[in-house]
Amino acid sequence: MKVPFTWKVTGWFMVGWSAEFERGRTRPLRYFGEDLVAYRDDFGELHVLSAHCQHLGAHMGHGGKVVGDCVECPFHGWRWGPDGANTYIPYQPDRPNKALRLQVFPVREQYGCVFVWYQPHGKEPQWELPDLFQKFPQFDTDPDAYYRPYPEFSRRAENEPVHPQIVAENGPDSSHFRYVHGASVTPVCLDWQVVGEEWRFLTGWPDARSDDPDTMALRIHSHFSGLGFATSVFEGSANHRLIFACTPVEDEKSDMFYSVWWPRLPGDESEVPPPSVIEKVERQFLGTVWEDLDIWRYQRYVENPPLAKVDAKPYMAMRKWAQQFYEVPPPQR
């Protein structure tokens, strides 16, 4: 997908699930047009650094080792610490090269999800990652009352031609539900607001059993944290929660992540959902998001869309809000 803005977007972006990053193991990643190495050190902390050893350029995500809180290059054994500094050279152990440093990408883990901060010039985080469960204080909840999201309720799509802003533009577009997802009623945008780096919106699903158009059978509260991901809570159904994230790999490619937190059945203390719940969530929710992807894969970006009156104001406000996350110009064509 060709868009008139950069793919090097500032913000917090999901790069996987905590269970994928084993203690004492390195893992290669490719995001933001850069090669990265992720490793969980011997103390359980997860780190993400630029991948190529500053000595002779080996990729430490392929064959690198974890030693204490450092990652060791598979080529000549040079070690690099969580702060990106060279800490050890085996054939001159008392003289690490203090002038060399790898780029460090701040990492946060929450409720089984892994996020990395990216800013094109390497600046520190400009806002904190929101708490996925405390985002909606009007709904009192306990994270331990939900089944684990991964692997049963999580899905990934890799190297898709979708820009993160296209995913965000789905928020104010309520009318697509009837045509893309086969909804029997058309949802309505009940409220939207911009709060700094967040785009917040409330979508209502009219109750077809009521003659009052203001009576809603379901309300979906969604908050975008930058363009990286949205968290949503469903009011009026099972009160489950989900995250949908889009992370640029490089120009014209992104990975997409989707996880659902489903409330445990009464009396069930297991983290692992039973087969009946897995089947229900799979059928009703886990496939829905990929129906949007079937549209996005072949979509052309329209800079000045002829929007209907009902959609125009929130849609264009969302596009204006998104501009703050583009701190470098788009590539020259």
Secondary structure by P-SEA (a helix, b strand, c coil): ccccccccccccccccccccccccbbbbbbcccbbbbbbbcccbbbbbccccccccccccccbbbbcccbbbbcccccccccccccccccccccccccccccbbbbbbbcccbbbbbbbccccccccccccccccccccccccccccccccccbbbbccccccaaaaaacccccccccccccccbbbbbccccccccbbbbbbbbccccccccccccbbbbbbbccccbbbbbbcccccccbbbbbbbcccccbbbbbbbbbbcccccccccccaaaaaaaaacccaaaaaaaaaaacbbbbccccccccccaaaaaaaaaaccccccccccc
